[in-house]
Each structure stands twice: as structure tokens, then as C-alpha cells.
Amino acid sequence: MRPAPTSAWDPPPDEVTAPDQIDARALEQLERFPGERLLRCWKTPFGYLVLTTLRCAQIWHRSELFAASGWRLGPVFFFYNLAEPRVVLGRFLELAEEVPENVGRQRFLVRDPARVAAEIDAARQGGHQAWLDRRSATVAALGRLSAAPVPAGTTVVVRTVVKVRCSFCGNLIDETADRCRFCGAPQG
């Protein structure tokens, strides 16, 4: 029998180590990318901190009086933008984005924050490279789709059309036009 935490803020026992030990309904909240694998999970007071090959995410259990209870996806930190994890006050793991756009900083109560920070940082290095590989593959695929081959002997004419504002009505017209096509005013 495991010891019960003395309060809601005490670190929970670090029993959950493998993704297959987590409630399947919880993991359904984390829609995985093609090729993304679950690596490790840690218990927090309200759910789990889940580490994959591409990101670190919180899955938490919501229980309210008048709303449907169930598992929810919390903050998600993608490795392409994840700063080095920090231990705060010896009890909390702090995850933050390098460029704080959507998530910013979050603190998670885990049993051994130094060990968890080290494991996330080790996964972050490989995850960052995985994101770069995915991006270069996507750019290459888009380049193949958009660049249609030109048959040999075909002449391609590229021209630049400069637009100016009509001095009378303010609409954009070709720079070489003698008259505005909107109001008919002479240009010159």
C-alpha cells in the first residue's frame, strides 16, 4: 500500500513511469503526430506530465460540479521552442518557451524535479533535431508540389507590373497607363 500525500501540494508518488500505466482516456487527449512516440510520464497532483519524442504536455483531470468531468490537455511545450527546464524552490519543475507566445511559463509539482528536468532536457535535444528534420522534409515536399517542371524549349516571360495611385481618385493603376481606368483622369 502506497503512502498517501499529506496535502494536495505534496509531491505525489513517482509510480507512473510508462505510458501504458496511464488511463487510456487520458492519453486520448494527446493527439499524436505521425511518428511521434510516448517516452515517459510523471504524476502530478492533478494529472500527468507526458514526454514524447516531439513535446512535453500536461494532461489533467477536470472534475466540476456542473460540467462534465474528464481528462483535458493542458499546456503543451514543443521541443522546437522549449527553453532549458529549471527547478524552482526545490519542488517545482518550470517549463518555458524560448519565445513566449502561447504558453509562457508553467510550474509542475513532481516528486524529483531535478531528475525530471534532466530527462526532459535530454529528450529536448533530440526532439529539436526531429522538428528540424520534419520541417526540412515538409519544405522539400512543398517545393516538389509547387515547382512544376517546364518543358525544354519553352520560353518563360517574367515581368514586373508597377502600380501607382491616381492623383484624382486614389485607385491603383499601372504606371504606364495614360489615363485612370476608374475615373478617366489623365496621368502624367
LOLO-895164 format. One line per 3 residues: their letters; for each residue x negated, y, z negated of N, C-alpha, C. Coordinates in steps of 0.02 Angstrom, whole numbers. Layout:
BEGIN
a> X,Y,Z,X,Y,Z,X,Y,Z  ...
# end
This chain:
BEGIN
mrp> -42,-59,0,0,0,0,-44,62,0  -28,109,44,-70,168,50,-51,220,-2  -99,262,-24,-83,314,-72,-43,369,-38
apt> 6,395,-72,48,448,-46,13,515,-57  19,562,-9,-10,628,-19,25,663,-77  -12,704,-114,17,738,-172,60,797,-152
saw> 48,826,-94,90,880,-69,90,877,7  133,918,37,138,918,111,73,943,143  32,978,106,-29,1007,136,-91,966,122
dpp> -84,911,86,-142,868,77,-156,831,141  -219,818,157,-234,782,218,-202,713,217  -170,694,272,-139,627,275,-192,574,282
pde> -176,512,266,-224,458,276,-241,451,350  -304,439,365,-326,433,434,-318,361,457  -256,337,462,-243,269,481,-232,262,556
vta> -207,313,587,-191,309,658,-254,324,698  -281,274,731,-342,284,770,-333,266,843  -285,224,858,-275,202,927,-206,225,951
pdq> -201,246,1014,-137,268,1040,-82,216,1036  -99,151,1038,-47,101,1036,-16,93,966  -43,127,915,-16,125,848,35,182,836
ida> 45,224,886,91,281,879,159,262,907  210,292,879,278,282,903,280,299,977  306,253,1018,307,262,1091,347,324,1111
ral> 400,341,1072,439,401,1087,398,464,1080  349,463,1036,306,521,1027,262,530,1088  232,476,1112,186,481,1169,222,496,1234
eql> 288,484,1237,326,501,1297,327,577,1308  317,616,1256,318,689,1262,257,715,1301  204,675,1301,142,695,1335,143,665,1405
erf> 168,703,1453,168,679,1522,96,680,1547  72,622,1566,1,617,1585,-10,630,1659  -66,660,1674,-88,671,1742,-112,606,1772
pge> -114,600,1838,-141,539,1868,-214,528,1846  -229,470,1822,-296,454,1799,-312,475,1728  -267,510,1694,-280,532,1625,-269,474,1578
rll> -316,464,1532,-312,409,1484,-310,437,1413  -274,402,1369,-274,419,1298,-337,391,1266  -371,432,1226,-433,409,1195,-425,396,1120
rcw> -396,444,1084,-395,440,1011,-338,482,984  -313,465,925,-260,504,893,-276,512,819  -257,569,791,-265,581,720,-198,603,691
ktp> -184,582,630,-122,600,597,-129,669,566  -77,709,573,-72,774,540,-8,772,497  3,820,454,62,817,411,128,812,448
fgy> 132,839,509,196,839,545,196,798,608  142,764,623,140,725,685,71,699,699  48,708,761,-16,682,783,-54,733,824
lvl> -120,729,821,-164,765,866,-190,712,914  -177,720,979,-191,668,1029,-247,692,1075  -297,650,1083,-354,666,1126,-350,622,1189
ttl> -352,654,1248,-353,618,1311,-418,634,1347  -426,609,1407,-486,624,1445,-486,695,1473  -428,729,1471,-423,797,1500,-402,851,1452
rca> -376,832,1392,-349,883,1347,-340,856,1277  -325,902,1232,-308,886,1164,-241,919,1150  -193,881,1124,-125,907,1115,-97,886,1048
qiw> -50,926,1023,-14,909,962,55,882,981  74,827,951,142,801,957,170,800,886  225,834,876,252,841,809,326,821,807
hrs> 347,803,747,416,780,738,458,837,711  512,850,746,556,905,727,618,875,695  635,899,636,694,874,601,731,935,574
elf> 789,949,603,828,1006,582,899,984,565  933,1025,527,1000,1008,504,1050,1008,561  1049,1058,604,1100,1065,656,1074,1051,726
aas> 1011,1034,734,983,1020,800,963,947,804  954,924,864,934,854,874,862,844,849  853,792,809,786,777,785,749,738,839
gwr> 685,741,836,646,703,884,576,731,891  538,699,934,469,718,946,466,775,996  418,821,986,408,878,1029,333,884,1044
lgp> 318,913,1102,249,928,1120,232,997,1094  180,1001,1055,157,1064,1027,105,1097,1071  59,1134,1042,8,1167,1082,-36,1116,1119
vff> -56,1134,1180,-97,1091,1221,-160,1130,1239  -218,1100,1227,-282,1131,1243,-316,1091,1298  -320,1120,1357,-352,1086,1413,-427,1096,1409
fyn> -465,1045,1426,-537,1047,1419,-571,1098,1464  -539,1119,1519,-571,1169,1561,-573,1236,1528  -534,1247,1475,-530,1312,1442,-538,1306,1366
lae> -558,1249,1340,-563,1239,1268,-631,1261,1242  -630,1305,1192,-692,1326,1159,-715,1270,1112  -774,1277,1085,-800,1226,1039,-756,1224,977
prv> -735,1164,956,-693,1159,896,-731,1180,834  -694,1209,785,-725,1233,723,-690,1203,663  -726,1197,608,-698,1177,545,-688,1240,504
vlg> -627,1250,478,-611,1311,440,-592,1291,369  -623,1322,320,-610,1310,249,-621,1238,228  -658,1200,267,-673,1132,250,-615,1083,256
rfl> -556,1108,273,-496,1065,276,-462,1066,344  -473,1119,382,-436,1128,444,-481,1123,504  -454,1095,558,-486,1095,623,-455,1151,663
ela> -497,1196,690,-471,1251,730,-489,1239,803  -438,1240,845,-447,1235,917,-427,1301,947  -465,1325,996,-451,1389,1028,-472,1386,1101
eev> -439,1427,1140,-456,1432,1210,-514,1482,1218  -556,1470,1268,-609,1518,1283,-579,1584,1305  -528,1580,1346,-490,1639,1368,-420,1630,1340
pen> -404,1664,1285,-338,1653,1253,-282,1681,1295  -248,1638,1333,-193,1661,1375,-126,1640,1346  -117,1574,1337,-52,1550,1315,-52,1525,1243
vgr> -102,1486,1225,-101,1453,1161,-137,1493,1107  -195,1521,1123,-234,1557,1074,-270,1510,1026  -264,1523,960,-297,1481,909,-244,1443,869
qrf> -260,1381,853,-216,1340,811,-259,1303,762  -233,1295,701,-268,1256,649,-227,1194,634  -263,1138,626,-232,1074,613,-263,1044,550
lvr> -222,1019,506,-244,986,446,-255,912,461  -318,891,458,-336,821,470,-380,797,413  -388,732,407,-424,704,350,-498,723,350
dpa> -532,716,406,-604,731,410,-615,780,469  -605,845,458,-607,892,514,-676,895,549  -730,884,512,-796,886,544,-804,829,595
rva> -782,769,576,-787,712,621,-740,721,682  -680,745,669,-633,756,723,-659,810,771  -688,863,743,-717,916,786,-773,888,829
aei> -815,846,800,-870,816,838,-844,771,894  -793,732,880,-765,688,931,-732,727,988  -695,780,969,-663,821,1021,-715,857,1062
daa> -768,881,1030,-821,916,1067,-856,869,1115  -868,807,1095,-899,758,1139,-854,744,1199  -789,737,1187,-741,725,1241,-733,787,1286
rqg> -742,845,1256,-734,908,1293,-786,914,1348  -846,892,1336,-899,896,1387,-880,856,1449  -861,793,1438,-841,751,1495,-776,774,1526
ghq> -730,799,1484,-665,824,1509,-673,885,1553  -719,929,1535,-731,988,1576,-756,968,1645  -801,919,1647,-826,895,1712,-770,861,1751
awl> -726,825,1717,-670,792,1751,-624,844,1783  -612,900,1749,-571,953,1778,-605,983,1839  -671,993,1836,-707,1020,1894,-703,971,1953
drr> -709,907,1939,-703,857,1993,-633,857,2023  -582,862,1981,-513,865,2005,-502,926,2048  -530,983,2027,-521,1045,2064,-555,1042,2132
sat> -617,1016,2134,-652,1013,2198,-617,964,2246  -589,910,2219,-552,863,2261,-488,895,2288  -455,935,2247,-394,970,2269,-410,1022,2322
vaa> -463,1060,2311,-483,1111,2360,-502,1078,2427  -537,1022,2424,-555,986,2485,-493,960,2521  -445,934,2483,-383,909,2514,-344,966,2545
lgr> -340,1023,2511,-304,1080,2540,-339,1106,2602  -406,1105,2602,-443,1126,2661,-430,1082,2721  -423,1017,2709,-408,971,2764,-337,983,2790
lsa> -291,1001,2746,-222,1012,2768,-214,1077,2806  -248,1130,2784,-237,1196,2814,-279,1209,2876  -336,1177,2884,-380,1190,2940,-365,1140,2996
apv> -320,1158,3039,-303,1115,3096,-360,1118,3147  -380,1061,3174,-434,1062,3222,-414,1098,3286  -461,1137,3313,-449,1173,3376,-480,1132,3433
pag> -440,1117,3484,-467,1077,3540,-524,1114,3574  -571,1076,3602,-628,1105,3637,-604,1144,3698  -635,1201,3711,-618,1242,3769,-562,1291,3755
ttv> -535,1293,3694,-482,1339,3676,-512,1404,3652  -486,1459,3676,-510,1524,3654,-464,1549,3598  -493,1568,3543,-455,1593,3486,-469,1668,3481
vvr> -416,1708,3484,-423,1780,3480,-400,1802,3410  -445,1836,3376,-429,1862,3310,-432,1938,3314  -378,1971,3293,-379,2044,3294,-354,2070,3229
tvv> -375,2130,3213,-353,2163,3152,-306,2219,3171  -249,2220,3139,-200,2273,3151,-201,2320,3091  -217,2383,3103,-220,2432,3050,-154,2471,3050
kvr> -125,2477,2992,-62,2513,2984,-76,2579,2949  -38,2631,2970,-42,2697,2938,30,2719,2922  37,2767,2878,103,2792,2861,122,2849,2909
csf> 185,2847,2930,213,2901,2971,215,2964,2929  192,3020,2957,189,3082,2918,258,3113,2907  309,3088,2943,377,3114,2936,420,3070,2891
cgn> 425,3005,2905,470,2962,2867,434,2918,2815  368,2909,2821,329,2871,2772,327,2796,2784  358,2770,2837,355,2699,2852,287,2681,2882
lid> 269,2617,2875,205,2593,2903,214,2578,2977  167,2606,3017,168,2595,3089,97,2578,3112  90,2549,3172,24,2534,3199,-16,2598,3209
eta> -81,2593,3197,-125,2651,3203,-127,2676,3276  -119,2632,3324,-124,2650,3395,-58,2675,3424  -3,2675,3385,63,2695,3411,65,2771,3423
drc> 97,2791,3480,106,2862,3495,164,2892,3456  215,2852,3445,275,2875,3409,293,2825,3354  325,2850,3303,350,2807,3248,409,2767,3275
rfc> 409,2702,3263,463,2660,3288,525,2666,3244  521,2699,3188,578,2708,3143,614,2774,3155  575,2829,3157,608,2894,3164,594,2928,3231
gap> 546,2901,3270,532,2929,3336,486,2989,3335  461,3009,3278,417,3068,3273,350,3053,3307  323,3103,3342,257,3093,3374,202,3087,3322
qg> 155,3043,3337,98,3033,3293,36,3061,3326  -9,3087,3288,-66,3115,3322,-118,3140,3279
# end
